[in-house]
């Protein structure tokens, strides 16, 4: 029954479609339309909105890997510009417009879109809440009627479910947000420069994390040591294991069919330039 590789593959296939809400021009325009200014105000409002009106401490804790002062420059100011309800309406409007441009009306009306939405909804409805704040907040939202938006919301819930589990795997090993990024850069999944810019950690915080991980024996210079390689592999395995239960509810045949349906969707989003090559969380190639 569904392997750890299934959880990782479906995440890799679905993440670019979910990420339209951050990287597509239509999503940024939808944020502008409700009073949000710039990429980061839109990002924090759209992603945190299911949690309600929460402050920077809650956002920092649940998002896990952002520098606290980076969050505090945007939250709670975003709630002065937009309510969580309006932010959630805007993020769906942005995704709707982006999908219509990137994938086209023919795909939206296709049996494949409906089937992908139905399969993903099965896994979404199997999401369990304990210890999963972002997954629970998104799972509590009604699934939209339109297949492409239902697919987006279900994939969003599942990726937040995975992220909540990843945070637990990091926390168990006493790896904080900046250390997680140092390990990701050392593993070659993304770059220090990108991560510092995208998550707000300054040189002092980064260098302190490098020193601490070196002391623990996880780093040798800028690369992972043998111990570090084993620890990172264990974190990733635990993340996949904790992400797997909803996909088991869908079953092997359902997971394989969903992967077939998501592959061309992912290709279209990437080909349209809507998913950066150097993404902050190092999403792997699904192959």
N, C-alpha and C positions, 0 to 999 in steps of 0.2 A: 504494500500500500504506500502511496506517495512518499518519495524519498526526500531527503534534505535538498537535493539538487532541484527538485520540483519547485520548492518554495523560492529558491534563489532565481531560477529561470523565469518564473512568472513575475517576480518582482522586477527583474531586468527588462522583461517585455512590457510591463505595464507602466513603469515609472515615467517614460517620456510622455505618455498620454496624460497622466496625472499632472506632470510638470508644466503643461500648457498654461495652467493657472498662474504660473510665476513668470514664464519666459515669453509668452506670446504677446504681440503688440495689443491685441484685442483685450487681453486681461488687464494690461496696464491702463488702457483707455477706459475700461470699466471702473477701475479704481479712481482714475481722475474724475470720472463723471459723478462719483459720490463724495468727492472732496478729499481724497487721498493724494498725497504728493510724493512722487518718486517711487522707485522700485521697492525700497525697503518698507516704507509705510504700507504700501499695498501688500507686500509679502506678509508682514506681521498681522495686519488686520485680517486678511483672507485666511491665513492658516490658524490664527488663534480664535477667530469668530465663533466656532462651535463651542468653545469653552465659556462664552459669555464675556462680560466686562471684567477682565482680569488684569492684574497689575504686572509690572516687570518681573517680580520674583517668581510668580507662577509661570509666566512665559519662559523665563530662563530655565526653570526646573524642568518643564515638560519638553521644551525643545532641546535641552541638555547641552548642546555644544556651542552655543553662542556666548561671547564675552558679555558679562552682566551689564557693563556700561554701554555696550553696543545696543542691547535690547532697550535699556532705559532711555536712550535718546529717541526711541519711537513709541514706546509703551509707557504710560497709558495715553499719550497724546493722540494716538490714532482714534481713541474712543470719543475724543472731542470733535473729530471730523465725521465719524460714521458710527452708527450703532452696529452691534454684531449681526442683527437681522439684515440690515441693509448691506453689510459686507458680504454675507452669505449669498444674498440675491445678486450682488454685483459679480461675485466670483463665478456663479453659474452663467450669468450673462456673458462674461468674458470667455469662458470655456465654450459656450454655445457658438459664439461668433468665430472663435479660433478653429473649432472643429469643422465648421461649415467651409472655411477657407482652405484648410489643410487637407481635409479628407473629402469634402464635397457633398452636395446634397444626395447624390446617388448612393454613396456609402451610408449616409445617415438613414436613408429609407430602405436599406438592404436587409435581407434576412440575416446576413452575417452580423450586422450591428445588433440586431435584436437578440440573436443567439449568444453573442459575446456578453451582452448585458445580462441576460438571464442566467448564464453560467456563473458570472462574477457575483451576481446577487446571491446565489446559493452559498458561496464561500463567505460573502459579507455577512449574511444573516447568521452564520455559525461563529462569528467573532465573539469571544468571551471577554468580559470587562475587567476582572480583578487586576489591578496594577497597570491598567492600560488607559490612562486618561484621554489621550488624543484619539485613540481608537473608539473609546466609549462615547466621547462627545460627537464624533462623526457618525457612529452607528445609530445614535439616537435621532438623527435627522431622517426625514422621510426620503425614500428613494424617488427621484423624479420619474415622471411618466415617460418622457422621451428617451429612447434607448441609448443615445450617445451620452446624455447627461446621467442616466442611471448607471451606465458603465463607468463614467468618470467618478461619480460619488462612491460607488462600490470599490473601485480601485483605490480611491483616496483613503477610505476606511481601512482597507487591507494594508496599504503601505504605512499608515500611521500605527496599525497594529504591529507590523514588523518593526517599526522604529521604536515603539515602546519596549518591545522585547530586546532590541539591540541595546537600548539604554540600561536595561536590567543586567545584561551580560557584561557591559562595561562597569557598572556600579559594583557588581559582585567582585570584580578584579581590581577595584580601587583605581579605575581609569577615569579621570574627569574629562570635561569637554575638550580642553586644549590638548591634553595628552592623547585623546582619541585621534585628533587631527595630526599630531606629530607621528603617530603610528601609521596613519593612512598615507602620509607623505613618504615615510620611510619605506612603506610597502610598494610605493610607486603608483598608487591608485590615483593620485592627484598631486598638486604641487603646494609647497609651503606658501608661495606668493599668493596663489589663488585662495587658499584656505584662510590666510590672515585677512585678506581683503573681504572675503565673503562671510567670515564669522567674527571679525572684529578683534582678534587677539593681537596684542602688540608684541614687539620683539622680546621684551623682558619676560612676558608670560610664556612665550614660546620657548625661549632659551631655558627658563626654569624647568619647564616640562621635559625638555631634552635631557637636562642634567639629572632630573629625578628618574627618568626611564633608564638612563645610562647606569645610574647607581643600582637600579633593580636588576641590571643585566639584560635588559630588553633591547638596547641599542649598542651598536659599535660604530662610532662616528655618526654618519647620517643614515646608516643602514640598520636594518633589523639584525640582531644577533640570532644565533640558533634558538636561544630561549625566546627571543621576541617573535620569531617566526612561528614557533609552537603556540605561544600565547595568542597571537593574532588569529591563527587558524582556529584555536579553540573558541575565541569570541565569535568568529564568523559561523562556526558550526552551531554554537548555542543560539545565535540569532536565527539561523535557518530552522533549527529544531523548535524554537519558540514560535516561529511564524507558521509552522506546518499545520496545526489543527484545523483551521478553516479550509485549507486545500484538501485535507483528508475527507472533510465533509462532502466536498465536490467529487472525490473519487478519481482514480487514475485515468479512466476514459474521459471524464469531464475536464480534467487538468490538461490532458494531451490535446483535446479539441480546442480548449481555450487558448493554449499556446499557438495552435495553428491560426486561430482567428486574430490573435494580437500581433503576430509577426508582421503582417503587412501594415498594420496600424502604426507600429513602432517605426517601420521603415519610412513611412510617409512623414511622420513627425520629424524624424532625424533629417530626412532629405530636405525638408522645408526650412531647416536651420533653426528649429525651435527647441533644440536640446543641446546644450554646450558640450563640446568634446571633453573639457575639463570640468565636470560637474562636481560640486562640493562633496558629495557623498560617495564618489567613485563607483557609480553603477557599472557593473561589468557588462561585457558583451554577452547576450543570451546564448550564444553558441558555445 
